Amino acid sequence: MRSGLISVDELRATLGEVTPLDVRYRIGAPAGPEQYAAGHVPGASYVDLDADLAAEPGERGRHPLPEVRTFEAAMRRVGVRGDRPVVVYDDWSAHAAARCWWLLRYHGHTDVRVLDGGWTAWREAGGEVETGPGAAAGVGDFTAVPGALPVVDVAGVAGVRDVGVVVDARAAERYRGEVEPIDPVAGHVPGAVNVPTSHNLDDSGRFRSPRALAATYAEVGAVAGAEIAVYCGSGVTAAHDVLALELAGVTAALYPGSWSEWVADPSRPVATSARP
């Protein structure tokens, strides 16, 4: 079992010993609860990314970090316990699952894993499927204590840019400013380098080996010991790069506000070339 990940076979063997969470979410896709009711990993509880894993959009971006007590209550509602491993999965190449993984780790849970390959891998391997609203998970006892993983705010990301590496996790065309389907301004934080989340996965949708991930990030200077901050559009998919870096043995801070917060202030500089 790779730290941060769990395979389908490993989950099958330990399903009664973990708390599985279904975090299916995709912009423009059918609602997660409907997909969950149609079929989910047995014993899994549904977690709503917008309601449980983010605060209301505003000056801090489109998906600000949730308030601590709000997040704690949501995790207790789905049965998360401090002494029981948690497994998270989605059907969005682990983007939403990585957000839940990061939030749980950031708030002090020490054993959280992402199902490698997600719902697709579970179905392809013939994993048992439970339908309907799901059984009540029972009340968890998780106590959220923030600060276990590094974060930077809008001022901090500018500081990291001056001494370390700022990684933009969005698709290359958004980084270059060629397209911007969501936020009002196209481009990237000046000085940032681009490692799209798609580079973290192989053709099967599973995370590449730690060695391959380390090599990818080393190309942009994101290596162990460097000061690193990661952002995306709204702070959700950036957690995917943070997870990939952890698999590679590299610690990186998340910039939760990300591009949506950065461009909320027109005085902040914007770059639009392929070069950092």
N, C-alpha and C positions, 0 to 999 in steps of 0.2 A: 504494500500500500504506500503510494507516494504521499508525502505530507501535503495536505490541502486537497487531495483528490481521493476518490474511491471508485473502484471499477464496478461494473454490473455484477460480476461474480462475487466480489467482496460484499457488496450490499445485500445480495441474496442470502449469503451465509450469515449475515449479522442483522438482518432486518428487524428481528425482535429485540435487538439490543441498542437501537439507535432511534432518534426522533427524525423522521423524514419530513421535509418541507417542500411543497410544490410551489415554485415561484414563477410559473409560466406567465409571460408578459411580452408583448411585442407591439410596437406602435403600428396601428392600422390593422392589427390581426383581431380575430374573434376574442371576446372577453375571456380572461383567464378562468373565472369561476365556471363558465360553461364548458371549457375544455377539461377542467378538473373533474366536473361531475360526469363527463362522458368517459373518463378513465384516468386513473392515477395509480401511483405506486401504493400498494396496500399499507394502510396505516398513516399515509401522508396527510398533512393538513395544508390547506391553501393559504398562502401569504400574498396579500395584495401589495404590489410594489408602491403604487401611488399613496395608498392609505397607511401602510405599515412601515415602509422603508424610506419614506421621504416626507418632508414637511410641505406645506403649501408653497407653490412657486411665488417668487417675488424678487426682491433686490439681491437675494443670495443665490439666485439661479432657478432653473426649472425643477430641479430635484434636490433641494437643500437637505441636509441631514435631518432626520426626525428629532423631535425633542426626546431627551433620554427617557423620561417616564412614559411617553407615548410608545416608544419602541419596546421598552421593558414590558408594558402591558400587552402589546401585540404578541410578543414572544411567549409570554406566560399563557396567553389565550390558546396558542397552538401547541402547548405542552412542553416547551423548552425548559430543560432543567440544567443546572450548572454542572451536575456530575454525570450527565448522559451525553454521548456524542450526538452531533446533529449532522444530517446529510441534506444538502439542498440541490435541487435540480430544476431545469426549465427546458424549453424547446427552442431557445434563442441563442444557441452556441455558447451557453453558460454566462451570458451577459447579465441577466437578472439574478441568476444564482450567485454570481461573483459579488454582486452588490450585497446580497443577504449574508454571504460568507464574510465579507469585509466588515459589515456592521456588527455581526455577532462577535467577531474577533476583536474589533475596535472596542466593543463594550465589555470585553473581558472573558468571553467564552473561549476556552483553550483547545477544544476539539471539535472543529467544524470542517466538513469536507464537501466538495462539489462532486456530484456524480459525473464522471468523465464520459462525455458523449450524450449526457442528459436523457430526456424522455425517449428520444429516437433510439439511442443505444439500448435502453431498457426494453423497448418493444421489439427491436430487431433480434435481441437475444432470447425472446420468448418469455420475458419477465411477466409474472402474474399481474393482472390488471384488476383494480377495484373500481367500481362505478358508484354513482350516487353522491350524496352530500358528504359521505365519510362519517366515521364514528367520532364522537367527541374525544379529543386527545387527552382530556384531563387538564387540570390547572398546573402549569409549570411553576418552578420556583426561581427561575433565572433572575439574577440581580444585575442590572446594567451599570457598569462602572466605566465610563468613557476614558480613552487615553492609552489603550494597550497597543495601538498601532499609530504611526505618525500621520499627522495631517498638516496641511499648510492652508492659510487663507490667501486672499487676493494679494496682500502685501508680501506674504511669505513666498508665493510662487515667483514673484519678481526677484526676491532675494536669492532663491535657488538658482534662477537663471544666471545670476552673476557669478556664482561660485561652483555650480554643478551642472546637472542635466535636467531639463524640463521635457517630458515626453508627452506628445499629443497622440492619444489612442484612437482618434477618428480615422475614417477612410482617407486615403491619400488625396482624393479630389477635394474633400472638405478642408483638409489641412492647407492645400495650395490655394484655396479660395476660389476654385473654379465653380463650385456649387455650394449652396447653403440652404438645405430644405427646411430648416427649423428656426434657426436663430436669425436676428435681423441684420447681422453683419457677417460677411464671409472672411476667411483668413485664419491666422493662428497667432499665438503669442510670439512676439519677436524673440528669436533665439531658440525656440522650441524645436525639437527633432520629432520625427514622425515614426511611430511603430504601431500600425493599425492592429486592432485586436485579431483580425483574420490571420496575422502572421504567427499567432500563438498556437494555432491549431493545424492538425494534419488533414489529409483529404477525407478522413472518416469523421471529422468533427471532434476529435479528441485532442487533448493538449500534447504538443510535441515533447520530446524528451528534455530533461533538465539541461543536458549538454547542448542540444540544438537551441533551446531558448536562450541559454547563456551566450551562445555565439551571436544570435540575432541582436540581443541588446548590447553586447560588447561593441558591435559595429557603430553604435551611436554614443558610446562612452558610458552607458548605464551598467556599471560593474560594481561588485562588492566594494564597499568603502567610499563610493562616490555619494554625494548628496543628490538625491533624485526626487522629483515631484512629477506626478502623472495627472493629466486632465483629459477630458473628452468634451462632449457637448454640454452635458448637465451633471456630470459626476457619477453616472451609473456605469457606463461601459469602461471607464477608466479603472474600475476595480478589477476588471479582467486582466489588464496589463500588470496591476499590482500583484495579482495572484500568479501570473506567469513569471514575474520577476522573483517572487518568493520560491517558486518551484526551482528556479535557477540559482537560488542561494543569495539573492540580492534583495535588500530592503529598500522600499520606496514609499514616499509619503503620497497620500491622495489629496488632490485639490478639489474638494467637494463642489464648490461653486462652478468650476470649470468655465468653458467658453461662454455659457449663457450669463454668468455673472461678470466675466471679464468685459464683455461688450455692452453691458448695461450702463457703463460710464463711458461716454464718447471721448473723454480725454485720454483713455488708455490706448497705447499704440497697438497697431495691427499690422501684421506682415502677410503678404499674399504671394510670395514666390515659393518655388520648390526648395530653396535653400533656407536653412535656419536663420 
